[in-house]
């Protein structure tokens, strides 16, 4: 029950979904910044919208490295 059907653990699946979520939210916020600026020029910038890509993209890059290292380690054990 700890492994899914394709040989990946629940932890690997959770990391993969976290990567997808962080990247998706980062891209959406990057697109939303100019849209909000163009359509609502008088509003002040939203701090969460501005800072999230600066935190989400590096965090997802680190998670990609962690997932890659976990995959390399598990492939080494199988041989």
Backbone as numpy.savetxt, mean C-alpha at the origin, in Angstrom:
# Nx Ny Nz CAx CAy CAz Cx Cy Cz
-5.40 -24.87 7.84 -6.21 -23.67 7.84 -5.35 -22.40 7.84
-4.08 -22.54 8.18 -3.22 -21.36 8.19 -2.80 -20.95 6.78
-2.83 -21.88 5.85 -2.43 -21.57 4.49 -3.65 -21.49 3.59
-3.57 -20.61 2.62 -4.64 -20.55 1.63 -4.34 -21.58 0.54
-5.21 -21.67 -0.43 -5.08 -22.69 -1.45 -3.84 -22.57 -2.32
-3.31 -21.38 -2.50 -2.18 -21.21 -3.41 -0.84 -21.24 -2.68
-0.78 -21.70 -1.44 0.48 -21.84 -0.73 0.93 -20.59 -0.01
0.10 -19.58 0.07 0.48 -18.35 0.76 -0.17 -18.34 2.14
0.55 -17.81 3.11 0.02 -17.76 4.46 -0.92 -16.57 4.61
-1.64 -16.56 5.71 -2.55 -15.44 5.97 -1.77 -14.14 6.13
-0.58 -14.22 6.74 0.23 -13.02 6.91 0.64 -12.44 5.56
1.03 -13.30 4.63 1.40 -12.82 3.30 0.20 -12.20 2.59
-0.96 -12.81 2.76 -2.17 -12.24 2.15 -2.50 -10.89 2.77
-2.36 -10.77 4.08 -2.65 -9.50 4.76 -1.68 -8.42 4.30
-0.41 -8.77 4.14 0.57 -7.80 3.67 0.26 -7.39 2.23
-0.12 -8.35 1.40 -0.44 -8.04 0.00 -1.64 -7.11 -0.10
-2.67 -7.37 0.70 -3.84 -6.49 0.67 -3.51 -5.12 1.26
-2.62 -5.07 2.23 -2.21 -3.77 2.79 -1.46 -2.96 1.74
-0.61 -3.62 0.98 0.11 -2.94 -0.10 -0.87 -2.36 -1.11
-1.83 -3.18 -1.51 -2.81 -2.71 -2.50 -3.63 -1.54 -1.96
-4.03 -1.61 -0.70 -4.81 -0.53 -0.11 -4.02 0.75 0.02
-2.78 0.65 0.50 -1.96 1.85 0.64 -1.67 2.50 -0.71
-1.33 1.67 -1.69 -1.06 2.23 -3.03 -2.31 2.86 -3.63
-3.43 2.19 -3.48 -4.68 2.72 -4.02 -5.07 4.04 -3.39
-5.01 4.11 -2.06 -5.35 5.36 -1.38 -4.35 6.47 -1.70
-3.09 6.11 -1.86 -2.09 7.12 -2.21 -2.34 7.70 -3.59
-2.66 6.83 -4.55 -2.93 7.31 -5.91 -4.20 8.16 -5.93
-5.22 7.72 -5.21 -6.46 8.50 -5.15 -6.22 9.87 -4.54
-5.42 9.94 -3.48 -5.16 11.24 -2.87 -4.27 12.11 -3.75
-3.35 11.51 -4.51 -2.53 12.28 -5.44 -3.40 12.89 -6.54
-4.39 12.14 -7.01 -5.30 12.65 -8.02 -6.25 13.68 -7.43
-6.65 13.49 -6.18 -7.64 14.37 -5.56 -7.07 15.75 -5.24
-5.79 15.86 -5.01 -5.19 17.16 -4.65 -5.40 18.19 -5.76
-5.02 17.91 -7.03 -5.27 18.92 -8.06 -6.76 19.13 -8.35
-7.55 18.06 -8.22 -8.99 18.20 -8.48 -9.61 19.16 -7.47
-9.28 18.98 -6.19 -9.81 19.86 -5.15 -9.30 21.28 -5.35
-8.05 21.42 -5.76 -7.47 22.74 -5.97 -8.14 23.47 -7.13
-8.46 22.75 -8.20 -9.07 23.37 -9.36 -10.53 23.73 -9.10
-11.28 22.80 -8.53 -12.71 23.03 -8.38 -13.10 23.81 -7.13
-12.24 23.82 -6.13 -12.51 24.57 -4.89 -11.28 25.41 -4.55
-11.03 26.49 -5.30 -9.79 27.25 -5.11 -9.72 28.01 -3.79
-10.83 28.32 -3.17 -10.82 29.12 -1.93 -10.61 28.28 -0.68
-10.73 26.96 -0.79 -10.60 26.13 0.41 -9.13 25.92 0.77
-8.83 25.85 2.06 -7.45 25.55 2.46 -7.13 24.08 2.15
-5.86 23.75 2.01 -5.51 22.36 1.70 -5.86 21.43 2.87
-6.30 20.25 2.54 -6.67 19.26 3.55 -5.39 18.52 3.96
-5.00 18.60 5.23 -3.72 18.01 5.65 -3.61 16.50 5.40
-4.68 15.77 5.60 -4.62 14.32 5.39 -4.39 14.00 3.93
-5.04 14.74 3.06 -4.91 14.51 1.62 -3.49 14.82 1.14
-2.88 15.83 1.74 -1.55 16.24 1.31 -0.47 15.32 1.87
-0.62 14.85 3.10 0.45 14.07 3.72 0.34 12.57 3.48
-0.83 12.08 3.11 -0.97 10.63 2.97 -0.05 10.02 1.92
0.11 10.60 0.73 1.03 9.98 -0.24 2.47 9.94 0.26
2.87 10.94 1.05 4.23 10.96 1.58 4.46 9.84 2.59
3.42 9.34 3.20 3.54 8.24 4.15 3.14 6.90 3.53
2.13 6.90 2.70 1.61 5.66 2.13 2.53 5.01 1.11
3.15 5.81 0.27 4.02 5.23 -0.76 5.29 4.59 -0.18
6.01 5.25 0.74 7.16 4.57 1.34 6.77 3.35 2.18
5.63 3.45 2.88 5.18 2.30 3.67 4.86 1.12 2.77
4.23 1.36 1.64 3.93 0.27 0.73 5.20 -0.29 0.09
6.18 0.55 -0.16 7.46 0.06 -0.69 8.15 -0.85 0.32
8.11 -0.46 1.59 8.69 -1.31 2.63 7.94 -2.64 2.74
6.63 -2.59 2.64 5.85 -3.82 2.70 6.13 -4.72 1.49
6.39 -4.13 0.34 6.75 -4.92 -0.84 8.08 -5.64 -0.60
9.03 -4.94 0.00 10.33 -5.55 0.31 10.16 -6.67 1.32
9.33 -6.44 2.35 9.09 -7.47 3.36 8.44 -8.69 2.72
7.45 -8.48 1.87 6.78 -9.60 1.21 7.76 -10.34 0.29
8.61 -9.61 -0.40 9.60 -10.25 -1.26 10.57 -11.10 -0.44
11.03 -10.58 0.69 11.94 -11.35 1.54 11.25 -12.59 2.12
9.97 -12.46 2.47 9.24 -13.63 2.96 9.10 -14.69 1.88
8.87 -14.27 0.66 8.75 -15.22 -0.45 10.08 -15.90 -0.75
11.17 -15.14 -0.71 12.49 -15.72 -0.95 12.82 -16.74 0.13
12.50 -16.40 1.37 12.77 -17.30 2.49 11.95 -18.58 2.38
10.68 -18.45 2.02 9.85 -19.65 1.91 10.26 -20.51 0.71
10.69 -19.91 -0.37 11.16 -20.69 -1.51 12.46 -21.40 -1.18
13.30 -20.79 -0.35 14.55 -21.43 0.06 14.31 -22.63 0.96
13.28 -22.56 1.79 12.96 -23.68 2.67 12.40 -24.87 1.89
11.69 -24.59 0.81 11.07 -25.65 0.03 12.07 -26.48 -0.76
13.22 -25.92 -1.06 14.21 -26.64 -1.88 15.03 -27.60 -1.09
